[in-house]
Amino acid sequence: MNGISPYNVSLWDPELSFIQSVGIVPNLRGPSSPFEYVFSYNLPSELKQAISSKLGYSTPRATLLTSSGTTANLVALSLVRLLGRRRLWIYLPAYFQVPIVAQNIGLEVISVPSMWPPQVWKILEGLDPNVDAVWLTHPMHGFGNTMGADSIAALANYMEAGGLVLADECFCPNGMELSRHLGKDPSFVGTYSPHKSVCMNGVKLGIVIADSSQVETLEQRSDVWAGPLTRMTVADAEHFLSDNYDELAWNLESKLRVAESALERICINFDCGLLGTSGVYRAVCVRGLPPELEQSEVYIRQIVHASGTSFIPLHLNYGPSELSFGFRINLARWCIKMEAALIRLLRVLRTT
């Protein structure tokens, strides 16, 4: 650390900024005074283009920086009506904010129960691409499952027919985004909060990326829906583009693989299914226990008291109803105490 900024870079210092480091001298429209407001549209287009490129977009896109992933989702939802859609199909699980905001802005909302394995193409059959928009979370929140080739192909076909697809990829590990497969389509909108995937939830950079024709629309949303950025948001954006972010992501992935191996061994010992392939979340399903027990307050209290543990049942993350009793695991929290607690919990579940 050199005492200049927490990430050793600063957009407002020409000798240290990311823009200068790659040899680009921006025409900075925004004020250089630290006491002035900063809006996403004040920032150099080169910075936003570099961000969209790192998120998997190979063609120029409209990119809006926001103060959080929650705000990014809010802006994306506001686009649904502006782009002429009246009905939003939400493929669960989804962040709880999404259906609430969609209803509040006047959209007809249809929440589609999650399926296992994910089968997005089933909800696309029969949709009217001129009326309907589809919202999905990638990877599936609480399960860590990414979309397969069949689902990606179905989404591409739906957009080719004129349908609008919005993907909340705020928890998606960098390098696995749907944008790498679908980002060239003008009907694809993505939201991102890249520090969430490396477990830095307090770093609240949010990003909305849409078709390049939506540049002015997103800038207007910046004023109306998102508001000004903090100076820290700008530093967060530069950190995302830095080698330090990549190092953090690599180290976290190594830790997750070790934790997942330990979790797999425990699941085998207790005859449990393990769901998920990407990110920090996995789902443990206890074979033979009916999922209805997840909603029994008496049963959950009994299990918590007997095992001395707490957990989040899958139904709270809108888990697929066909799965057995299960709960979410955060691999990033894995340690000896957590491993011992999980073993106690599974022993009680198998003997109660």
URGI-V451901 format. One record per backbone hydrogen bond with DSSP energy under -0.5 kcal/mol. CO is the residue of the C=O (numbers start at 1). NH is the residue of the N-H. Records with the same first field share a line. If there is no record, write none. Layout:
BEGIN
CO=NH, NH
END
This chain:
BEGIN
5=8
10=13
12=14
13=16, 17
17=21
18=22
19=22, 24
20=23
23=25
24=26
26=28
27=29
33=36
38=229
39=42, 43
40=43
42=29, 30
44=47, 48
45=49
46=50
47=51
48=52
49=53
50=54
51=55
52=57
53=56
56=58
61=63
62=210
64=208
66=206
68=72
69=73
70=74
71=75
72=76
73=77
74=78
75=79
76=79, 80
77=80, 81
78=82
79=83
80=85
81=84
86=108
87=89, 133
88=90, 110
89=91, 135
90=92, 112
91=137
95=98
96=100
97=101
98=102
99=103
100=104
101=105
102=107
103=106
107=109
108=88
110=90, 112
111=113
112=92
119=122
120=123, 124
121=125
124=127
127=129
128=131, 132
131=86, 87
132=164
133=89
134=166
135=91
136=168
140=143, 144
144=277, 278
145=139, 140
148=152
149=153
150=154
151=155
152=156
153=157
154=158
155=159
156=160
157=161
158=163
159=162
164=134
165=189
166=136, 168
167=169, 191
168=138
169=172
173=176
177=180
178=181, 182
179=183
182=185
185=188
187=165
189=167
190=209
191=169
192=207
193=196
195=198, 200
196=199
200=203
202=204
206=66
207=192
208=64
209=190
210=62
211=214
212=215
214=218
215=219
216=220
217=221
218=222
219=223
220=224
221=225, 226
222=227
229=38
230=233, 234
231=235
232=236
233=237
234=238
235=239
236=240
237=241
239=242, 245
242=246
243=247
244=248
245=249
246=250
247=251
248=252
249=253
250=254
251=255
252=256
253=257
254=258
255=259
256=260
257=261
258=262
259=263
260=264
261=265
262=266
263=267
264=268
265=269
266=270
267=272
268=271
271=287
273=285
275=283
280=331
282=329
283=275, 285
284=327
285=273, 287
286=289
288=290
289=325
290=293
291=294
292=295
293=296
295=297
296=300
297=301
298=302
299=303
300=304
301=305
302=306
303=307
304=308, 309
311=313
312=328
313=316
314=317, 319
315=318
320=323
325=286
326=314
327=284
329=282, 331
330=333
331=334
335=339
336=340
337=341
338=342
339=343
340=344
341=345
342=346
343=347
344=348
345=349
346=350
347=351
348=351, 352
END
